[in-house]
Structure formats: structure tokens, C-alpha cells
Amino acid sequence: MKKISICIPVFNEEENILNSFNKIKDVFDKKLPNYNYEFIFTDNNSTDRTEEILTDLCEQYQNVRYIRFRKNLEYDKSILEGYIHSSGDAALVIDSDLQDPPELIEKFVIEWENGSDLVYGEVKSRDENYFINYFRKIYYKLINSTSLYNYPENAHDFRLIDKSIRDKLKDINYIFPYVRGITFNLSKKPIGISYDRHKRSKGKSKFGFYNNFTYSLNAFFEETFMFTKIFRRITLLLTTIILIFSIINIISKFKYLTFFDNLILALITFLIIFVTIITEYLTRIYLQLKKIDTNIYEKKINF
């Protein structure tokens, strides 16, 4: 009998854990009775009752496993740890807020059995601010325009991967992993399934503006710099901007600054942006090569 690992990253989700656990369990018990399954909860050092609830679940069910980190390692690292600690023939990631419908898991498994090594949820619509949705589309178009890989623009972390991909993840020790990109890059036969993403029913999202911004930067640096000639393109873009800026200055005869002043200002701005990007990139290379061996786990239960 094949086994599916259900990886659920959590951070202060006391209101959602039991509800999501029961609904996902029902899907397997009623619609996928011919599969064994395990739950792997990875906890980013929650400060509410998350630890207590998951500890109780582990005592009740031997197929529920719990990892608590010593500090918040952020969303992607939590997902990667769930994959690494899974033991199934396939591993599935789903958030505990149930914005992604558990009922879709059955279709994921069917597509996996039909030969796809990656089955990802492709968001058809979502209940969110129009401008956020618009900028998200622009962001993915930017990444795809500079990358060797054409990433699905509406794909979320709600996905199922075959053990052939999961086993390769165990060799990855990225400080800032972009798991959506990594799993897609490792896939030989991916397929997307469309669905509508709902609002979370309980609790507040942990992905506010700041977290979304830093997540976007992480994806940009981890994926775009690895697979493109992005430095050349940034240089070309910024040089073009400076040229246009200078032409506008000459035509408008800007009275407060001379052409030379504007040019110096533009060059300084360009250098600041370019040096910032290089510094970020070199810092990541340094941290990756250093590979400090630290204990990130506070506790593990049922492993």
C-alpha cells in the first residue's frame, strides 16, 4: 500500500489545526482508503497553543509527527523540512488555514498515479485586494522574463511531489530556499490543477506586506540570479533610465539642477542600487559556502 506524507507548516495556528487535520483525515479515510498516510507538522516556534495541540495529536495518533524549530525559520524553510522528514511515496504540502481545498487532494493523487511527478494547484481566482493580485502577476512575469524556467504564474505551495523529487531535496542545504522554484526545476513531468482559493476562515494571515515583500525578494535572488544574465539586463535597464532622465532634463530645461547635477544624481542612484544587489548576492554565496552546522530543532515527536 502506497503512503502519502501530508506536510503542514504552522505558525500560531491554534484556531485552525484541528479543523484542518480532521478535514484532511476525512479525505483520506473516505476518498483515498487504499493509501497509508502521515501528517508532518513543522512549527516555526509558535507562541500560542499550537505546540500543546500538536503534542496532544501526536499522543492520539502515531502517524502524526511534529517538529518544532528553535526559532522562526520562515515559511519556505519550514516547508523544506517537512519534505525532508517525510517518508511517503509522495509528499503533499497544504496550509492549515484551508484556503486550499483538501477535496482537491484526491485529484492530485490521481494525476500522480497517472505519471506526473509534480502536481501543483493553479489558482484560478482568489479573494484578495485587486492591486495585490495585479502586482503578483507583474512579479511572476518579471521572473519568467529573466529566467531559463517558465514558472506557472498562479501556482501556490499547495502541491504534491513524487519521492524522486523529495529525495533530491534532502541534499539541498540552502539558507534561503525557494521551494516552489526548486521543486518545479527538479520535476520532469509537472501538471497544474485549477482551483479557487478562499479566504481563511479563522485567525490572521502571517503573510502581511512585509513577509510578502521579503518572500518576493528571496525568490528573486534565489531563482533569477542562479539561472539568468540578470546583471547585464539590470545594467542595460538602469543605463537606459539614466539616458531618458538626461534627455528629459535637457528638453525641460530644469531650472533647479544643471544637466551635470542630474547626471551625477542618477549615477549615484544607479551605483547604490547595483552595489546593494551585489552585496545581497555575495552575502548569500558566503552563507551558503560556509554551511554552518547548527541544531535548528527544539523537539521532534513520533520520529
PAZAPA-4460 file (N, C-alpha, C; in steps of 0.05 Angstrom, whole numbers, plus 32768, in hexadecimal, padded with zeros to 4 digits):
% residues 303
    n_x    n_y    n_z   ca_x   ca_y   ca_z    c_x    c_y    c_z   seq   type   mol
   8011   7FE8   8000   8000   8000   8000   8012   8019   8000     1      M     A
   800C   802B   7FED   801C   8043   7FEB   8016   8057   8002     2      K     A
   8029   8068   8008   8027   807A   801E   802A   8097   8015     3      K     A
   8019   80A9   801F   801A   80C5   8019   8021   80D4   8032     4      I     A
   8035   80E6   8030   803C   80F7   8047   802F   8112   8043     5      S     A
   8021   811B   8058   8013   8135   8057   8023   8149   8068     6      I     A
   8031   815B   805B   8042   816E   8069   8033   8189   806E     7      C     A
   8031   8191   8087   8022   81A9   808D   8034   81BC   809E     8      I     A
   803D   81D2   8092   804C   81E6   80A1   8039   81F7   80B2     9      P     A
   8040   81FC   80CB   802F   820B   80DC   803E   8220   80EC    10      V     A
   8030   8236   80F2   803B   824B   8104   8023   8259   8110    11      F     A
   801F   8254   812A   8008   8260   8139   7FEE   825A   812B    12      N     A
   7FE8   8241   8127   7FCF   8238   8119   7FBD   8228   812C    13      E     A
   7FBC   8230   8145   7FAC   8220   8158   7F8E   821E   8150    14      E     A
   7F84   8231   8141   7F68   8231   813A   7F62   821F   8122    15      E     A
   7F77   8217   8113   7F72   8209   80FA   7F7C   81EC   80FA    16      N     A
   7F8E   81E5   810C   7F9B   81CB   810B   7F87   81B3   810B    17      I     A
   7F76   81B2   811F   7F64   819B   8122   7F50   819A   810B    18      L     A
   7F47   81B0   8102   7F34   81B1   80EC   7F41   81A6   80D2    19      N     A
   7F59   81B0   80CC   7F67   81A7   80B4   7F6E   8189   80B6    20      S     A
   7F77   8181   80CE   7F7F   8165   80D2   7F67   8153   80CC    21      F     A
   7F50   8159   80D8   7F38   8148   80D5   7F2E   8148   80B8    22      N     A
   7F2F   815E   80AA   7F26   815F   808E   7F38   814F   807C    23      K     A
   7F52   8152   8080   7F65   8144   806F   7F64   8126   8075    24      I     A
   7F61   811F   808E   7F5E   8103   8096   7F45   80F7   8089    25      K     A
   7F2F   8106   8089   7F17   80FC   807C   7F1A   80F6   805F    26      D     A
   7F2A   8107   8051   7F2F   8103   8034   7F3D   80E8   8030    27      V     A
   7F51   80E2   8040   7F5F   80C9   803D   7F4E   80B1   8046    28      F     A
   7F40   80B4   805C   7F30   809D   8066   7F19   8096   8053    29      D     A
   7F0D   80AB   8047   7EF5   80A6   8037   7EFB   80A4   8019    30      K     A
   7F0D   80B4   800E   7F12   80B5   7FF2   7F2B   80A7   7FE9    31      K     A
   7F3E   80A3   7FFB   7F57   8096   7FF5   7F5D   8080   8009    32      L     A
   7F4B   806D   800D   7F4F   8059   8022   7F65   8045   801C    33      P     A
   7F6E   8044   8004   7F83   8031   7FFC   7F9F   803C   8000    34      N     A
   7FA1   8052   800E   7FBC   805E   8012   7FC1   8061   8030    35      Y     A
   7FDA   805B   8037   7FE3   8063   8052   7FEA   8081   8051    36      N     A
   7FEA   808D   8068   7FF1   80AA   8068   7FFD   80B1   8083    37      Y     A
   800C   80C7   8083   8018   80D2   809B   8016   80F0   809A    38      E     A
   8012   80FD   80B1   8013   811A   80B3   802E   8122   80BF    39      F     A
   8039   8137   80B2   8052   8143   80BD   804D   8161   80C1    40      I     A
   804B   8169   80DA   8047   8185   80E0   8063   8192   80E6    41      F     A
   806A   81A7   80D9   8083   81B5   80DE   807C   81D0   80EA    42      T     A
   8085   81D5   8102   807C   81EC   8112   8093   8200   8115    43      D     A
   808E   8218   810B   80A2   822E   810B   80A2   823C   8126    44      N     A
   80A4   822C   813C   80A6   8237   8157   808E   8248   815E    45      N     A
   8076   823C   815C   805D   824A   8162   805D   8253   8180    46      S     A
   804E   8268   8185   804C   8273   81A0   8030   8270   81AC    47      T     A
   801E   8264   819C   8003   825F   81A7   8000   8242   81AF    48      D     A
   7FE9   8235   81AD   7FE5   8219   81B6   7FEB   8205   81A0    49      R     A
   7FF8   820D   818B   7FFE   81FB   8175   800E   81E3   817F    50      T     A
   8023   81E7   818F   8034   81D1   8199   8023   81BE   81AA    51      E     A
   8013   81C8   81BB   8003   81B7   81CC   7FEF   81A6   81BC    52      E     A
   7FE2   81B2   81A9   7FCE   81A4   8198   7FDC   818D   8188    53      I     A
   7FF2   8194   817C   8000   8180   816C   800D   816A   817D    54      L     A
   8016   8170   8194   8020   815C   81A6   800A   8148   81AE    55      T     A
   7FF2   8152   81B3   7FDB   8141   81BA   7FD4   812F   81A2    56      D     A
   7FD5   813B   818A   7FCF   812B   8172   7FE3   8114   816E    57      L     A
   7FFC   811A   8174   8011   8105   8171   800C   80EE   8185    58      C     A
   8002   80F5   819C   7FFC   80E0   81B0   7FE4   80CE   81A7    59      E     A
   7FD2   80DA   8199   7FBA   80CC   8190   7FBF   80BB   8177    60      Q     A
   7FD0   80C6   8165   7FD5   80B9   814B   7FF3   80B5   8146    61      Y     A
   7FFB   809D   8141   8017   8097   813C   8020   80A1   8121    62      Q     A
   800D   80A5   810F   8014   80AF   80F4   8015   80CE   80F2    63      N     A
   8012   80DB   8109   8016   80F8   810A   8031   80FE   8116    64      V     A
   8041   810D   8107   805C   8113   810F   805F   8132   8112    65      R     A
   806F   8139   8125   8071   8156   812C   808E   815F   812E    66      Y     A
   8095   8174   8120   80B0   8180   8122   80AC   819D   812B    67      I     A
   80B9   81A4   8140   80B9   81C0   814A   80D5   81CB   8147    68      R     A
   80D8   81E2   8139   80F2   81EF   8136   80F9   8201   814D    69      F     A
   8112   8205   8151   811B   8216   8168   8115   8233   8164    70      R     A
   8111   823B   814B   8108   8256   8144   80F9   8256   812A    71      K     A
   80ED   826C   8122   80DE   826D   8109   80F2   826D   80F2    72      N     A
   80F0   8257   80E2   8102   8254   80CB   80F6   825E   80B1    73      L     A
   80DE   8269   80B3   80CF   8273   809D   80C1   825C   808D    74      E     A
   80AE   8264   807D   809B   8252   8070   80A9   823D   805F    75      Y     A
   80BA   8245   804D   80C6   8232   803A   80D8   821D   8047    76      D     A
   80E8   8226   805B   80F9   8213   8069   80E8   81FE   8078    77      K     A
   80D1   8207   8083   80BF   81F5   8091   80B4   81E0   807D    78      S     A
   80AD   81E9   8065   80A2   81D6   8051   80B8   81C2   8049    79      I     A
   80D1   81CC   8045   80E7   81BA   803D   80EC   81A5   8052    80      L     A
   80EB   81AD   806C   80EF   819A   8081   80D9   8185   8082    81      E     A
   80C1   818D   807C   80AB   8179   807A   80B0   8165   8065    82      G     A
   80B8   816E   804D   80BF   815C   8037   80D6   8149   803F    83      Y     A
   80EB   8154   804B   8103   8144   8052   80FC   812E   8066    84      I     A
   80EA   8134   8078   80E4   8121   808D   80CD   810E   8085    85      H     A
   80C2   8111   806D   80AD   80FF   8065   80B7   80E4   805C    86      S     A
   80A6   80D0   805E   80AE   80B5   8057   809C   80A8   8042    87      S     A
   8089   80B7   8037   8076   80AC   8025   8080   80A8   8009    88      G     A
   8070   809B   7FF8   8076   8098   7FDC   8072   80B2   7FCE    89      D     A
   8062   80C4   7FDA   805E   80DF   7FD0   805A   80F1   7FE9    90      A     A
   8060   810A   7FE6   805C   811E   7FFC   804C   8135   7FF2    91      A     A
   8039   813D   8003   8026   8152   7FFC   8029   8169   8010    92      L     A
   8029   8182   8007   8029   8199   8018   800E   81A7   8016    93      V     A
   8003   81AE   802E   7FEA   81BD   802F   7FEB   81CE   8048    94      I     A
   7FE1   81E6   8047   7FE0   81F8   805E   7FC9   81F0   8071    95      D     A
   7FCC   81F6   808A   7FB8   81EF   809E   7F9F   8201   809D    96      S     A
   7FA1   8218   808F   7F8A   822A   808F   7F75   8222   807B    97      D     A
   7F7A   820C   806B   7F67   8201   8059   7F5E   8214   8043    98      L     A
   7F6F   8227   803C   7F69   8238   8025   7F6B   8227   800C    99      Q     A
   7F7B   8212   800D   7F7C   81FE   7FF8   7F6B   81E6   7FFF   100      D     A
   7F58   81DE   7FEE   7F44   81CA   7FF5   7F50   81AE   7FF7   101      P     A
   7F4C   81A1   800E   7F56   8185   8012   7F4A   8172   7FFE   102      P     A
   7F32   8178   7FF4   7F24   8166   7FE2   7F34   8162   7FC8   103      E     A
   7F46   8175   7FC2   7F55   8174   7FA9   7F6C   815F   7FAB   104      L     A
   7F72   8156   7FC4   7F87   8143   7FC8   7F83   812A   7FB7   105      I     A
   7F6A   8121   7FB6   7F63   8109   7FA7   7F6C   810C   7F89   106      E     A
   7F67   8123   7F7D   7F6F   8128   7F62   7F8E   8128   7F5F   107      K     A
   7F9B   8134   7F74   7FB8   8134   7F73   7FC3   8118   7F72   108      F     A
   7FB8   8106   7F83   7FC1   80EB   7F84   7FBC   80DC   7F6A   109      V     A
   7FA5   80E1   7F5E   7F9E   80D4   7F44   7FB2   80DC   7F2E   110      I     A
   7FB9   80F6   7F2D   7FCC   8100   7F19   7FE8   80F4   7F1F   111      E     A
   7FEF   80F2   7F38   8008   80E6   7F40   8009   80C8   7F37   112      W     A
   7FF4   80BA   7F3B   7FF3   809E   7F33   7FF4   809B   7F14   113      E     A
   7FEB   80B0   7F06   7FEC   80B0   7EE9   8007   80B7   7EDE   114      N     A
   801A   80BC   7EF0   8036   80C0   7EE6   8042   80DB   7EEB   115      G     A
   8033   80EE   7EF6   803F   8109   7EFB   804F   8108   7F15   116      S     A
   8067   8113   7F14   8078   8113   7F2D   8074   812C   7F3D   117      D     A
   8066   8140   7F32   805E   8158   7F41   8042   8160   7F38   118      L     A
   8031   8162   7F4C   8015   816B   7F47   8011   8184   7F58   119      V     A
   800D   819B   7F4C   800B   81B3   7F5B   7FEF   81C0   7F57   120      Y     A
   7FE6   81CE   7F6B   7FCE   81DD   7F69   7FD2   81F7   7F5A   121      G     A
   7FC1   81FC   7F47   7FC3   8215   7F36   7FAB   8226   7F3D   122      E     A
   7FB0   823C   7F4B   7F9B   824D   7F55   7F8C   825C   7F3E   123      V     A
   7F72   8256   7F3B   7F62   8262   7F26   7F58   827D   7F2F   124      K     A
   7F50   827F   7F49   7F46   8298   7F54   7F4C   8297   7F72   125      S     A
   7F4E   82AF   7F7E   7F53   82B0   7F9B   7F46   82C9   7FA6   126      R     A
   7F3E   82C7   7FBF   7F31   82DE   7FCD   7F47   82F0   7FD9   127      D     A
   7F50   8303   7FCA   7F65   8315   7FD4   7F63   8330   7FC6   128      E     A
   7F72   8343   7FD0   7F73   835E   7FC5   7F7B   835D   7FA7   129      N     A
   7F6D   836D   7F97   7F72   836D   7F7A   7F8F   8374   7F74   130      Y     A
   7F99   8389   7F82   7FB4   8392   7F7C   7FC9   837D   7F83   131      F     A
   7FC5   836F   7F9A   7FD8   835A   7FA2   7FD8   8344   7F8C   132      I     A
   7FC1   833C   7F82   7FBF   8328   7F6E   7FCC   8331   7F54   133      N     A
   7FC9   834B   7F4D   7FD5   8356   7F35   7FF3   8356   7F37   134      Y     A
   7FFE   835F   7F4E   801B   8360   7F51   8027   8344   7F52   135      F     A
   8017   8331   7F5C   8021   8315   7F5C   8025   830B   7F40   136      R     A
   8012   8312   7F2E   8015   830A   7F12   802D   8316   7F05   137      K     A
   8031   8330   7F0B   8049   833E   7F00   8062   8332   7F0A   138      I     A
   8062   832B   7F23   807A   831F   7F30   8082   8305   7F22   139      Y     A
   806F   82F3   7F1E   8075   82D9   7F11   807D   82DD   7EF4   140      Y     A
   8072   82F0   7EE7   807A   82F6   7ECB   8097   8300   7ECB   141      K     A
   809E   830F   7EDF   80BA   8319   7EE1   80CD   8302   7EE4   142      L     A
   80C7   82EF   7EF7   80D8   82D8   7EFB   80DB   82C7   7EE2   143      I     A
   80C4   82C2   7ED5   80C4   82B1   7EBE   80D3   82BE   7EA6   144      N     A
   80D2   82D9   7EA5   80DF   82E7   7E8F   80FE   82E6   7E92   145      S     A
   8108   82E0   7EA9   8125   82DF   7EAE   8130   82C4   7EB4   146      T     A
   811E   82B0   7EB6   8126   8295   7EBE   8126   8281   7EA7   147      S     A
   8137   826D   7EAA   8137   8257   7E96   811E   8245   7E99   148      L     A
   8111   8246   7EB1   80FA   8236   7EB6   80E1   8247   7EB5   149      Y     A
   80CC   823C   7EA9   80B2   824A   7EA7   80A0   8240   7EBE   150      N     A
   80A1   824E   7ED4   8092   8246   7EEC   8074   824C   7EE8   151      Y     A
   8063   823A   7EF2   8046   8240   7EF1   8040   8259   7F01   152      P     A
   8031   826B   7EF6   802D   8285   7F02   801A   8285   7F1A   153      E     A
   8008   8272   7F1B   7FF5   8271   7F30   7FF7   8259   7F42   154      N     A
   800F   824D   7F42   8013   8235   7F52   801A   823C   7F6F   155      A     A
   800F   822E   7F81   8014   8233   7F9E   8025   821C   7FA9   156      H     A
   802A   821C   7FC3   8039   8206   7FCF   8027   81ED   7FD3   157      D     A
   800E   81EF   7FCE   7FFB   81D9   7FD0   8002   81C6   7FB8   158      F     A
   8011   81B0   7FBE   801B   819F   7FA9   8022   8183   7FB4   159      R     A
   8024   8170   7FA2   802C   8155   7FA9   8045   814F   7F98   160      L     A
   805A   8144   7FA5   8072   813C   7F96   8078   811F   7F9A   161      I     A
   8082   8112   7F86   808A   80F6   7F87   80A3   80F3   7F98   162      D     A
   80A8   80DC   7FA3   80BF   80D7   7FB4   80D9   80DB   7FA5   163      K     A
   80D8   80D9   7F8A   80F0   80DD   7F7A   80FA   80FA   7F7D   164      S     A
   80E7   810D   7F7F   80EE   8129   7F84   80F5   812D   7FA1   165      I     A
   80E5   8121   7FB3   80E9   8124   7FD0   8105   811B   7FD8   166      R     A
   810E   8105   7FCD   8129   80FA   7FD4   813F   810D   7FCC   167      D     A
   813C   811C   7FB6   8150   812F   7FAE   8150   8148   7FC0   168      K     A
   8139   814E   7FCC   8138   8165   7FDF   8149   8160   7FF7   169      L     A
   814D   8147   7FFE   815D   8141   8016   817A   814A   8014   170      K     A
   8183   814E   7FFB   819F   8157   7FF7   81A1   8175   7FF5   171      D     A
   818B   8183   7FF7   818B   81A0   7FF5   818D   81AD   8011   172      I     A
   81A0   81BF   8013   81A5   81CC   802D   81A5   81EA   8029   173      N     A
   8192   81F4   801A   8190   8211   8015   8189   821F   802E   174      Y     A
   8195   8236   8033   818E   8247   8049   8173   8254   8045   175      I     A
   816E   825C   802C   8154   8268   8025   8147   8259   800E   176      F     A
   813C   8241   8013   8131   8231   7FFD   8118   823D   7FF1   177      P     A
   8115   823C   7FD7   80FC   8244   7FCA   80F0   822A   7FC0   178      Y     A
   80E0   821D   7FD1   80D7   8201   7FCC   80C6   81FE   7FB3   179      V     A
   80B5   8212   7FAE   80A5   8210   7F95   80B6   820D   7F7D   180      R     A
   80CB   821D   7F7B   80DD   821D   7F64   80EE   8203   7F64   181      G     A
   80F7   81FB   7F7B   8109   81E3   7F7C   80FA   81CA   7F73   182      I     A
   80E1   81C6   7F7D   80D2   81AE   7F76   80CB   81AF   7F59   183      T     A
   80C5   81C6   7F4E   80BE   81C8   7F32   80D6   81C2   7F20   184      F     A
   80EE   81CC   7F29   8106   81C7   7F19   810E   81AA   7F19   185      N     A
   8108   819C   7F2F   810F   817F   7F31   80FB   816D   7F23   186      L     A
   80E4   8178   7F1C   80CE   8168   7F11   80D3   8162   7EF3   187      S     A
   80CC   814A   7EEB   80CE   8142   7ECF   80B3   8142   7EC1   188      K     A
   809D   813F   7ED1   8082   813F   7EC5   806F   814C   7ED8   189      K     A
   806F   8167   7ED9   805D   8176   7EEB   8042   817A   7EDE   190      P     A
   802D   817D   7EEE   8013   8183   7EE4   8004   8194   7EF8   191      I     A
   7FF4   81A7   7EEF   7FE5   81B8   7F01   7FC7   81B2   7F01   192      G     A
   7FBB   81B6   7F18   7F9E   81B3   7F1A   7F92   81CD   7F24   193      I     A
   7F7F   81D8   7F16   7F73   81F2   7F1C   7F60   81F0   7F34   194      S     A
   7F5F   8205   7F44   7F4C   8206   7F5A   7F49   8222   7F64   195      Y     A
   7F34   8227   7F73   7F2F   8242   7F7F   7F3A   8242   7F9B   196      D     A
   7F4A   8256   7FA2   7F55   8258   7FBC   7F43   8269   7FCE   197      R     A
   7F3D   825F   7FE6   7F29   826C   7FF7   7F38   827E   800C   198      H     A
   7F28   828E   801A   7F32   829C   8031   7F36   8289   8048   199      K     A
   7F48   828E   8059   7F4B   827E   8071   7F33   8283   8083   200      R     A
   7F29   826D   808F   7F10   826F   809F   7F16   8279   80BB   201      S     A
   7F2E   8272   80C5   7F35   827A   80E1   7F51   8283   80E2   202      K     A
   7F56   8295   80F6   7F71   829F   80FB   7F7A   82B3   80E6   203      G     A
   7F91   82BF   80EB   7F9C   82D3   80D9   7FB3   82C7   80C9   204      K     A
   7FB5   82D0   80B0   7FCB   82C8   809F   7FE6   82D1   80AA   205      S     A
   7FFA   82C0   80A8   8015   82C8   80B1   8025   82D4   809A   206      K     A
   8018   82D5   8083   8026   82E1   806B   801B   82FD   8066   207      F     A
   8024   8310   8076   801D   832C   8072   802E   8337   805C   208      G     A
   802D   8352   805A   803C   8360   8044   805A   835A   8047   209      F     A
   8065   835C   805F   8082   8358   8063   808A   833C   805B   210      Y     A
   807B   8327   8064   8082   830C   805E   8080   8306   8040   211      N     A
   806B   8311   8033   8068   830E   8016   807F   831B   8007   212      N     A
   8088   8332   8011   809E   8341   8004   80B8   8331   8007   213      F     A
   80BE   8328   801F   80D7   8319   8023   80D7   82FE   8014   214      T     A
   80BF   82F1   8013   80BC   82D8   8005   80C2   82DD   7FE7   215      Y     A
   80B7   82F2   7FDC   80BC   82F9   7FC0   80D9   82FE   7FBA   216      S     A
   80E6   830D   7FCC   8103   8312   7FC8   8113   82F8   7FC9   217      L     A
   810B   82E6   7FDC   8119   82CD   7FDE   8117   82BC   7FC5   218      N     A
   80FE   82BB   7FBA   80FA   82AC   7FA1   810A   82B8   7F8A   219      A     A
   810B   82D3   7F8A   8119   82E0   7F74   8137   82DA   7F75   220      F     A
   8143   82DC   7F8D   8160   82D7   7F90   8166   82B9   7F8C   221      F     A
   8156   82A7   7F98   815D   828B   7F97   8159   827F   7F7B   222      E     A
   8145   8288   7F6C   8140   827C   7F52   814B   828D   7F3B   223      E     A
   8145   82A6   7F3B   814D   82B7   7F24   816B   82B8   7F20   224      T     A
   817A   82BD   7F36   8197   82C0   7F34   81A4   82A5   7F2D   225      F     A
   8198   828F   7F34   81A4   8276   7F2F   81A3   826E   7F11   226      M     A
   818E   8277   7F03   8189   826C   7EE9   8188   8280   7ED3   227      F     A
   8191   8299   7ED7   818F   82AD   7EC2   81A7   82BF   7EC1   228      T     A
   81A8   82D0   7EAC   81BC   82E5   7EA9   81B0   82FF   7EB4   229      K     A
   81A6   82FD   7ECD   8197   8313   7ED8   81A8   832C   7EDC   230      I     A
   81C2   8329   7EE3   81D2   8340   7EE7   81D4   8351   7ECE   231      F     A
   81D8   8344   7EB7   81DA   8353   7E9E   81C0   8361   7E98   232      R     A
   81A9   8354   7E9E   818F   8360   7E98   8189   8377   7EAA   233      R     A
   8191   8375   7EC4   818C   838B   7ED6   819D   83A3   7ECE   234      I     A
   81B6   839E   7EC7   81C8   83B3   7EBE   81BC   83C1   7EA5   235      T     A
   81B3   83B2   7E92   81A7   83BD   7E7A   818E   83CE   7E80   236      L     A
   817D   83C3   7E92   8165   83D1   7E99   816A   83EC   7EA7   237      L     A
   817C   83EB   7EBB   8182   8403   7ECA   8190   8418   7EB9   238      L     A
   81A2   840E   7EA8   81B0   8421   7E96   819B   842F   7E83   239      T     A
   8188   8420   7E7A   8173   842B   7E69   8163   8440   7E78   240      T     A
   815C   843A   7E92   814D   844D   7EA2   815D   8467   7EA6   241      I     A
   8177   8464   7EAB   8188   847C   7EAF   8188   848D   7E95   242      I     A
   818A   8480   7E7E   818A   848E   7E65   8170   849D   7E60   243      L     A
   815A   8490   7E65   8140   849D   7E62   813D   84B4   7E75   244      I     A
   8146   84B0   7E8E   8145   84C5   7EA2   8155   84DD   7E99   245      F     A
   816C   84D9   7E8D   817D   84EF   7E84   8170   84FE   7E6D   246      S     A
   8164   84EF   7E5A   8157   84FB   7E43   813F   850D   7E4C   247      I     A
   8130   8502   7E5F   8119   8511   7E6A   8123   852B   7E77   248      I     A
   8139   8528   7E85   8144   8540   7E93   814D   8555   7E7F   249      N     A
   8159   854D   7E69   8162   8560   7E55   814A   856E   7E47   250      I     A
   8136   855E   7E41   811E   8569   7E33   810F   857D   7E45   251      I     A
   810B   8574   7E5E   80FB   8585   7E70   810A   859C   7E7C   252      S     A
   8124   859C   7E78   8135   85B2   7E83   8130   85B6   7EA1   253      K     A
   8132   85A1   7EB0   812C   85A2   7ECD   813E   85B7   7EDA   254      F     A
   8131   85CA   7EE7   8140   85E2   7EF0   814E   85DE   7F0B   255      K     A
   8147   85CA   7F1A   8153   85C7   7F34   816E   85B7   7F33   256      Y     A
   8170   85A5   7F21   8188   8595   7F1F   8192   8596   7F03   257      L     A
   81AC   8597   7F00   81B8   8596   7EE5   81B8   857A   7EDB   258      T     A
   81BD   8577   7EC1   81BF   855D   7EB5   81D4   854B   7EC3   259      F     A
   81EB   8558   7EC9   8200   8549   7ED7   81F7   8540   7EF3   260      F     A
   81E8   8551   7F01   81DE   854A   7F1C   81CB   8532   7F1A   261      D     A
   81B9   8533   7F07   81A6   851D   7F03   81B4   8503   7EFC   262      N     A
   81C8   8505   7EEB   81D7   84ED   7EE3   81E6   84E1   7EFA   263      L     A
   81F3   84F1   7F0B   8201   84E7   7F22   81ED   84DA   7F35   264      I     A
   81D6   84E6   7F3A   81C1   84DB   7F4B   81B8   84C0   7F41   265      L     A
   81B3   84BE   7F27   81AA   84A5   7F1B   81BF   848F   7F1E   266      A     A
   81D8   8497   7F19   81EE   8483   7F1B   81F1   8479   7F38   267      L     A
   81EF   848B   7F4B   81F1   8483   7F67   81DA   846F   7F6E   268      I     A
   81C2   8476   7F65   81AB   8464   7F69   81B0   8448   7F5D   269      T     A
   81BA   8449   7F45   81C0   842F   7F37   81D5   841F   7F47   270      F     A
   81EA   842C   7F50   81FF   841E   7F5F   81F4   8412   7F79   271      L     A
   81E3   8422   7F87   81D8   8418   7FA0   81C7   83FF   7F9B   272      I     A
   81B6   83FF   7F87   81A5   83E8   7F80   81B7   83D0   7F79   273      I     A
   81CB   83D5   7F68   81DB   83BF   7F5E   81EC   83B3   7F74   274      F     A
   81F8   83C4   7F85   8208   83BA   7F9B   81F7   83AB   7FAF   275      V     A
   81DF   83B4   7FB4   81CC   83A6   7FC6   81C6   838A   7FBC   276      T     A
   81C1   8388   7FA2   81BB   836E   7F97   81D3   835B   7F99   277      I     A
   81EA   8365   7F92   8203   8355   7F93   8209   834C   7FB0   278      I     A
   8205   835F   7FC3   820A   8358   7FDF   81F8   8342   7FE8   279      T     A
   81DE   8344   7FE1   81CB   832F   7FE9   81D3   8314   7FDD   280      E     A
   81DA   8314   7FC4   81E1   82FC   7FB6   81FA   82EF   7FC2   281      Y     A
   820F   82FF   7FC7   8228   82F5   7FD3   8224   82EB   7FEF   282      L     A
   8212   82F8   7FFE   820C   82EF   8019   8200   82D3   8019   283      T     A
   81EE   82CF   8006   81E1   82B4   8004   81F5   829F   7FFB   284      R     A
   8208   82A6   7FEA   821C   8293   7FE2   822E   828C   7FFA   285      I     A
   8235   82A0   8009   8246   829B   8021   8238   8289   8035   286      Y     A
   821E   828E   803B   8210   827E   804E   820C   8261   8044   287      L     A
   8208   825F   802A   8204   8244   801E   821E   8234   801F   288      Q     A
   8234   8241   8019   824E   8232   8019   8257   822C   8035   289      L     A
   8250   823D   8048   8259   8239   8063   824B   8221   806F   290      K     A
   8231   821E   806A   8221   8207   8073   8226   8200   8090   291      K     A
   821F   8213   80A1   8222   820F   80BE   820F   81F9   80C7   292      I     A
   821A   81E5   80D5   820A   81CF   80DE   81FE   81D6   80FA   293      D     A
   81E5   81DC   80FA   81D8   81E4   8113   81BF   81D2   8118   294      T     A
   81B8   81D0   8131   81A0   81C0   8137   8188   81D3   8137   295      N     A
   8176   81CF   8123   815F   81E1   811F   8146   81D7   812D   296      I     A
   8148   81BF   8139   8130   81B2   8144   812F   81B5   8162   297      Y     A
   8117   81BC   816C   8112   81BD   8188   8107   81A2   8192   298      E     A
   80F6   8196   8181   80EC   817B   8188   80E1   816D   816F   299      K     A
   80E2   8153   8170   80D5   8142   815C   80C5   812D   816A   300      K     A
   80AD   8128   8161   809B   8114   816D   8092   8100   8158   301      I     A
   8092   80E6   815F   808A   80D0   814E   809B   80CB   8136   302      N     A
   80B5   80D2   8138   80C8   80CC   8123   80D9   80B4   812C   303      F     A
***
